[in-house]
Each structure stands twice: as structure tokens, then as C-alpha cells.
Amino acid sequence: MYGSAGTDDLLTEEAPLRPLTAYATSKVRTEEDVATLASSSFSPVFMRNATAYGLSPRLRADVVLNNLVCWAHTTGRIRIMSDGTPWRPIVHVQDIARAFATALMAPREIIHNQAFNVGANGENYQVRELAEIVRATVPRCTVEYAAGAGPDPRSYRVDFGKLSRTFPDLRPQWNAAFGAKDLYGALQEAHVTLAEFQGRKYIRLAQIKHLLDRGQLDETLRWTRASEAGRAAIPGIA
């Protein structure tokens, strides 16, 4: 949502929102529209997560730290598509879940119609720093920069002070080094291959393209009628 910050200063929730992708724009527009619905009987809370990482039942390999660990595990090379200088705040999926649970149980008066950056100030990294963490985690791997790569315009450092001040008992339990080690161990145990890593099982856009090609999604990315009937017949799928 913060997009191209144009500064290395830490950005609070009051910083200008400069989304650079359709996905980020959708987040900004949703906040704007839902905020107008706030009332005495509806208390929206906007949790602006740092970039997620970490092992989960629905693992995604297209988020930065997970992606770097997957490259290192499957090829022995850590591929960086930028020059490594962009800043990324990251947060483990379990810490995100704890933040959500905390907000759901919070008194209305301290969360009503407010935005919270979710993460920790110490977890702002440049991409090249994350690559070095992965290199120290996966034996005999090397860091590889794409030829002619320049800086990614999406670069921002985020201030998470509001979250910690509002919820002083909420403390992140993960950091990048711990998360990279945990994920690498899981990839080894599951024997994840390069083909699996690059396929639709772990890459969201690849799965969306697959569903479009099969006619299960329409051009607006909504389920088609035939697909909805098929999904309804599968236990646990709504």
C-alpha cells in the first residue's frame, strides 16, 4: 500500500498511500470504502500486514523470503530479480494470526475504524539482507542477481509502533533467520522439487491462470456457475 516511499524513513499509518500494483490499489480502495461504513454497530479494523513469510498449510512461494529459501533449496542459487536495495518489512504468518486474534478481542474504543501496521520495526530488511540470511541458512548456496537488474520501485520501511503501543502484550515471536531455518527444514522433509516450487501448488498467479484456462474463473476472476456446482459437491469447500 505504501508503494514507492521515496525515503528510507519509517512510515506510520499516516503516511501517504502510493500503491503501484492493481493488488495494492484494491487494498487502498477497500480501506477507503469500508471506512465509510463504520458505525455504532460496525467496527472495521484495517490490518496492514508486512510481507508475509513462513511455513503454513497453504504455503506460498511467491512472497520474498519464502521465494528466496525455495530457490536456494531447489537450485542452490538465491535468485534476486532487483539490485537487492529495495526495503521490505516482513512478518511471519503466525505473528499475523496473533495480531488478528488480538484485534478481534480488543475493546471497541481502541480499534474502531483504525489502521494498524502489522510487524516489527526490527524486521525491515533490504532484499539483499534477506538473501544473506538465506545464504547462511542453506549450505553451499550462492546469491545470484538478474542481469541488468535495477532497483524495484516498491521500496518502503514501516513503523509498527502503533501496534505495540496499542497492544503492549503482543510481541512478535519470529524473525527472518528463524523463519528461513524453519522453512528450509520443512522443504527438505517434504522433498520439494524445482518443478513443484515453480508450479501452481505454491504460486498464486500460476493457480489463477490454471483456473482461467479451465474455465473455472471468468474474466472478473469470479467462479463460473459450473465451477461453483463442482466446488459445492466437495466436502469442506464452500
DRENDO-1510 file (C-alpha; in Angstrom, 1 decimal, always signed):
<recs>
REC; n; res; u; v; w
REC; 1; MET; +0.0; +0.0; +0.0 .
REC; 2; TYR; +2.9; +2.4; +0.7 .
REC; 3; GLY; +4.5; +1.6; -2.7 .
REC; 4; SER; +7.3; +3.9; -3.6 .
REC; 5; ALA; +8.1; +5.7; -0.4 .
REC; 6; GLY; +10.8; +7.9; -1.8 .
REC; 7; THR; +12.5; +7.9; +1.6 .
REC; 8; ASP; +14.2; +5.5; +4.0 .
REC; 9; ASP; +12.2; +7.0; +6.9 .
REC; 10; LEU; +9.9; +4.7; +8.8 .
REC; 11; LEU; +6.3; +5.0; +7.6 .
REC; 12; THR; +3.5; +5.2; +10.1 .
REC; 13; GLU; -0.2; +4.6; +9.3 .
REC; 14; GLU; -0.5; +8.3; +8.5 .
REC; 15; ALA; +2.0; +8.1; +5.6 .
REC; 16; PRO; +0.7; +8.7; +2.1 .
REC; 17; LEU; -0.6; +5.5; +0.3 .
REC; 18; ARG; +1.1; +5.1; -3.1 .
REC; 19; PRO; +0.1; +1.7; -4.4 .
REC; 20; LEU; +2.0; +0.6; -7.5 .
REC; 21; THR; +0.0; -2.6; -8.4 .
REC; 22; ALA; -3.6; -3.5; -9.0 .
REC; 23; TYR; -3.5; -5.7; -5.9 .
REC; 24; ALA; -2.2; -2.9; -3.7 .
REC; 25; THR; -4.7; -0.4; -5.2 .
REC; 26; SER; -7.5; -2.8; -4.3 .
REC; 27; LYS; -6.3; -2.8; -0.7 .
REC; 28; VAL; -6.3; +1.0; -0.6 .
REC; 29; ARG; -9.7; +1.3; -2.2 .
REC; 30; THR; -11.2; -1.3; +0.2 .
REC; 31; GLU; -10.0; +0.6; +3.2 .
REC; 32; GLU; -11.5; +3.9; +1.8 .
REC; 33; ASP; -14.8; +2.3; +1.1 .
REC; 34; VAL; -15.2; +0.2; +4.2 .
REC; 35; ALA; -14.2; +3.1; +6.5 .
REC; 36; THR; -17.3; +4.9; +5.4 .
REC; 37; LEU; -19.5; +2.1; +6.7 .
REC; 38; ALA; -18.2; +2.4; +10.3 .
REC; 39; SER; -21.0; +2.9; +12.7 .
REC; 40; SER; -22.0; +2.2; +16.3 .
REC; 41; SER; -22.8; -1.4; +15.2 .
REC; 42; PHE; -19.9; -2.0; +12.8 .
REC; 43; SER; -16.2; -1.5; +13.8 .
REC; 44; PRO; -13.9; -2.1; +10.9 .
REC; 45; VAL; -10.2; -2.6; +11.7 .
REC; 46; PHE; -7.6; -2.4; +8.9 .
REC; 47; MET; -4.6; -4.7; +9.5 .
REC; 48; ARG; -1.8; -3.6; +7.1 .
REC; 49; ASN; +0.4; -6.7; +7.2 .
REC; 50; ALA; +4.1; -6.5; +6.3 .
REC; 51; THR; +5.0; -9.0; +3.6 .
REC; 52; ALA; +4.1; -12.4; +5.0 .
REC; 53; TYR; +6.5; -15.4; +5.2 .
REC; 54; GLY; +6.8; -18.7; +6.9 .
REC; 55; LEU; +5.6; -22.2; +6.9 .
REC; 56; SER; +1.8; -22.7; +6.6 .
REC; 57; PRO; -0.6; -25.4; +5.5 .
REC; 58; ARG; -1.2; -23.4; +2.3 .
REC; 59; LEU; +2.4; -22.4; +1.7 .
REC; 60; ARG; +3.1; -19.6; -0.8 .
REC; 61; ALA; +6.4; -19.4; -2.6 .
REC; 62; ASP; +5.8; -16.1; -4.3 .
REC; 63; VAL; +6.5; -13.9; -1.3 .
REC; 64; VAL; +10.0; -12.6; -0.9 .
REC; 65; LEU; +11.6; -14.6; +2.0 .
REC; 66; ASN; +9.8; -17.9; +1.1 .
REC; 67; ASN; +10.8; -17.4; -2.5 .
REC; 68; LEU; +14.5; -17.0; -1.7 .
REC; 69; VAL; +14.5; -20.0; +0.5 .
REC; 70; CYS; +12.8; -22.1; -2.2 .
REC; 71; TRP; +15.3; -21.0; -4.8 .
REC; 72; ALA; +18.2; -21.9; -2.5 .
REC; 73; HIS; +16.7; -25.3; -1.6 .
REC; 74; THR; +15.8; -26.4; -5.2 .
REC; 75; THR; +18.7; -24.9; -7.2 .
REC; 76; GLY; +21.5; -24.0; -4.8 .
REC; 77; ARG; +21.1; -20.4; -6.1 .
REC; 78; ILE; +19.3; -17.5; -4.5 .
REC; 79; ARG; +17.8; -15.5; -7.4 .
REC; 80; ILE; +17.2; -11.8; -6.9 .
REC; 81; MET; +15.3; -10.0; -9.7 .
REC; 82; SER; +16.2; -6.5; -8.5 .
REC; 83; ASP; +19.5; -5.0; -7.4 .
REC; 84; GLY; +18.8; -6.0; -3.9 .
REC; 85; THR; +18.4; -2.5; -2.5 .
REC; 86; PRO; +14.6; -2.2; -2.0 .
REC; 87; TRP; +13.4; -2.3; +1.5 .
REC; 88; ARG; +10.8; -4.8; +2.6 .
REC; 89; PRO; +9.1; -5.2; +6.0 .
REC; 90; ILE; +8.3; -8.9; +6.7 .
REC; 91; VAL; +6.2; -10.7; +9.2 .
REC; 92; HIS; +5.6; -14.4; +10.0 .
REC; 93; VAL; +2.2; -15.8; +9.3 .
REC; 94; GLN; +1.8; -16.9; +12.9 .
REC; 95; ASP; +2.5; -13.4; +14.1 .
REC; 96; ILE; -0.1; -12.1; +11.7 .
REC; 97; ALA; -2.6; -14.6; +13.1 .
REC; 98; ARG; -1.9; -13.5; +16.7 .
REC; 99; ALA; -2.3; -9.9; +15.7 .
REC; 100; PHE; -5.7; -10.6; +14.1 .
REC; 101; ALA; -6.9; -12.6; +17.2 .
REC; 102; THR; -5.8; -9.7; +19.4 .
REC; 103; ALA; -7.7; -7.1; +17.4 .
REC; 104; LEU; -10.8; -9.3; +17.4 .
REC; 105; MET; -10.8; -9.4; +21.2 .
REC; 106; ALA; -9.8; -5.7; +21.7 .
REC; 107; PRO; -12.2; -3.2; +23.2 .
REC; 108; ARG; -14.0; -1.3; +20.5 .
REC; 109; GLU; -12.8; +2.1; +21.6 .
REC; 110; ILE; -9.1; +1.3; +20.9 .
REC; 111; ILE; -9.5; -0.2; +17.4 .
REC; 112; HIS; -12.6; +1.3; +15.9 .
REC; 113; ASN; -12.1; +2.3; +12.2 .
REC; 114; GLN; -8.3; +2.4; +12.6 .
REC; 115; ALA; -5.4; +1.1; +10.6 .
REC; 116; PHE; -2.5; -0.8; +12.1 .
REC; 117; ASN; +0.8; -1.8; +10.5 .
REC; 118; VAL; +1.4; -5.4; +11.5 .
REC; 119; GLY; +5.0; -6.4; +12.0 .
REC; 120; ALA; +8.1; -5.2; +14.0 .
REC; 121; ASN; +10.5; -2.4; +13.4 .
REC; 122; GLY; +13.5; -4.8; +13.5 .
REC; 123; GLU; +12.1; -6.8; +10.7 .
REC; 124; ASN; +12.6; -4.1; +8.0 .
REC; 125; TYR; +15.2; -5.6; +5.6 .
REC; 126; GLN; +16.7; -4.8; +2.2 .
REC; 127; VAL; +16.2; -7.7; -0.2 .
REC; 128; ARG; +20.0; -8.3; -0.3 .
REC; 129; GLU; +20.0; -8.7; +3.5 .
REC; 130; LEU; +17.3; -11.3; +3.3 .
REC; 131; ALA; +19.4; -13.1; +0.6 .
REC; 132; GLU; +22.4; -13.2; +3.0 .
REC; 133; ILE; +20.2; -14.6; +5.8 .
REC; 134; VAL; +19.1; -17.4; +3.4 .
REC; 135; ARG; +22.7; -18.0; +2.2 .
REC; 136; ALA; +23.7; -18.5; +5.9 .
REC; 137; THR; +20.8; -21.0; +6.3 .
REC; 138; VAL; +21.1; -23.2; +3.2 .
REC; 139; PRO; +24.5; -24.9; +2.9 .
REC; 140; ARG; +26.6; -24.3; -0.3 .
REC; 141; CYS; +24.1; -21.9; -1.9 .
REC; 142; THR; +25.1; -18.7; -3.7 .
REC; 143; VAL; +23.4; -15.3; -4.4 .
REC; 144; GLU; +22.6; -14.5; -8.0 .
REC; 145; TYR; +21.4; -11.2; -9.3 .
REC; 146; ALA; +19.4; -11.0; -12.6 .
REC; 147; ALA; +21.4; -9.5; -15.4 .
REC; 148; GLY; +20.9; -5.7; -15.7 .
REC; 149; ALA; +18.6; -5.7; -12.6 .
REC; 150; GLY; +17.8; -2.3; -11.2 .
REC; 151; PRO; +16.0; -1.1; -8.1 .
REC; 152; ASP; +12.4; -2.2; -7.6 .
REC; 153; PRO; +10.2; +0.9; -7.3 .
REC; 154; ARG; +8.4; -0.8; -4.4 .
REC; 155; SER; +10.6; +0.1; -1.5 .
REC; 156; TYR; +9.5; +1.2; +1.9 .
REC; 157; ARG; +10.3; +0.8; +5.6 .
REC; 158; VAL; +7.4; +0.7; +8.0 .
REC; 159; ASP; +6.9; +1.8; +11.6 .
REC; 160; PHE; +5.0; -0.7; +13.7 .
REC; 161; GLY; +5.0; +1.4; +16.9 .
REC; 162; LYS; +1.2; +2.0; +16.9 .
REC; 163; LEU; +0.6; -1.8; +17.1 .
REC; 164; SER; +3.0; -2.3; +20.0 .
REC; 165; ARG; +1.7; +0.8; +21.9 .
REC; 166; THR; -2.0; -0.3; +21.5 .
REC; 167; PHE; -1.3; -3.9; +22.3 .
REC; 168; PRO; +1.7; -4.0; +24.6 .
REC; 169; ASP; +1.4; -7.7; +25.3 .
REC; 170; LEU; +1.5; -8.5; +21.6 .
REC; 171; ARG; +5.2; -9.4; +20.8 .
REC; 172; PRO; +6.3; -11.0; +17.5 .
REC; 173; GLN; +7.7; -14.4; +18.1 .
REC; 174; TRP; +9.5; -14.9; +14.8 .
REC; 175; ASN; +12.3; -13.2; +12.9 .
REC; 176; ALA; +13.7; -13.7; +9.4 .
REC; 177; ALA; +16.6; -16.0; +10.4 .
REC; 178; PHE; +14.4; -18.3; +12.5 .
REC; 179; GLY; +11.7; -18.4; +9.8 .
REC; 180; ALA; +14.1; -19.2; +7.0 .
REC; 181; LYS; +15.6; -22.1; +9.0 .
REC; 182; ASP; +12.1; -23.4; +9.8 .
REC; 183; LEU; +11.0; -23.3; +6.2 .
REC; 184; TYR; +14.2; -24.8; +4.9 .
REC; 185; GLY; +13.8; -27.8; +7.2 .
REC; 186; ALA; +10.2; -28.3; +6.0 .
REC; 187; LEU; +11.2; -28.1; +2.3 .
REC; 188; GLN; +13.9; -30.8; +3.0 .
REC; 189; GLU; +11.5; -33.0; +4.8 .
REC; 190; ALA; +8.9; -32.7; +2.0 .
REC; 191; HIS; +11.5; -33.1; -0.7 .
REC; 192; VAL; +10.1; -30.1; -2.6 .
REC; 193; THR; +11.4; -30.0; -6.2 .
REC; 194; LEU; +12.1; -27.1; -8.5 .
REC; 195; ALA; +9.1; -28.2; -10.7 .
REC; 196; GLU; +6.8; -28.1; -7.6 .
REC; 197; PHE; +8.2; -24.8; -6.4 .
REC; 198; GLN; +7.5; -23.2; -9.8 .
REC; 199; GLY; +4.2; -24.8; -10.3 .
REC; 200; ARG; +0.7; -23.8; -9.3 .
REC; 201; LYS; +0.7; -25.6; -6.0 .
REC; 202; TYR; +2.8; -22.8; -4.4 .
REC; 203; ILE; +2.5; -19.9; -6.8 .
REC; 204; ARG; -0.8; -18.0; -6.6 .
REC; 205; LEU; -0.7; -16.5; -10.1 .
REC; 206; ALA; +0.0; -19.8; -11.6 .
REC; 207; GLN; -3.1; -21.3; -9.9 .
REC; 208; ILE; -5.2; -18.4; -11.1 .
REC; 209; LYS; -4.0; -18.9; -14.7 .
REC; 210; HIS; -4.8; -22.6; -14.4 .
REC; 211; LEU; -8.4; -21.9; -13.2 .
REC; 212; LEU; -8.9; -19.3; -16.0 .
REC; 213; ASP; -7.6; -21.8; -18.6 .
REC; 214; ARG; -10.0; -24.4; -17.4 .
REC; 215; GLY; -12.9; -22.0; -17.4 .
REC; 216; GLN; -13.4; -22.2; -13.7 .
REC; 217; LEU; -13.0; -18.5; -13.3 .
REC; 218; ASP; -14.5; -15.8; -15.5 .
REC; 219; GLU; -12.8; -12.7; -16.8 .
REC; 220; THR; -13.6; -10.9; -13.5 .
REC; 221; LEU; -11.9; -13.7; -11.5 .
REC; 222; ARG; -15.2; -14.9; -10.1 .
REC; 223; TRP; -16.1; -18.6; -10.0 .
REC; 224; THR; -18.2; -19.7; -13.0 .
REC; 225; ARG; -21.5; -21.3; -12.4 .
REC; 226; ALA; -20.3; -24.8; -13.4 .
REC; 227; SER; -17.3; -24.4; -11.1 .
REC; 228; GLU; -19.4; -23.4; -8.2 .
REC; 229; ALA; -21.5; -26.5; -8.6 .
REC; 230; GLY; -18.4; -28.7; -8.6 .
REC; 231; ARG; -17.0; -27.0; -5.6 .
REC; 232; ALA; -20.2; -27.3; -3.6 .
REC; 233; ALA; -20.0; -31.1; -4.1 .
REC; 234; ILE; -16.6; -31.3; -2.4 .
REC; 235; PRO; -16.8; -31.7; +1.4 .
REC; 236; GLY; -15.3; -28.7; +3.2 .
REC; 237; ILE; -15.4; -26.5; +0.1 .
REC; 238; ALA; -17.9; -23.6; +0.2 .
</recs>
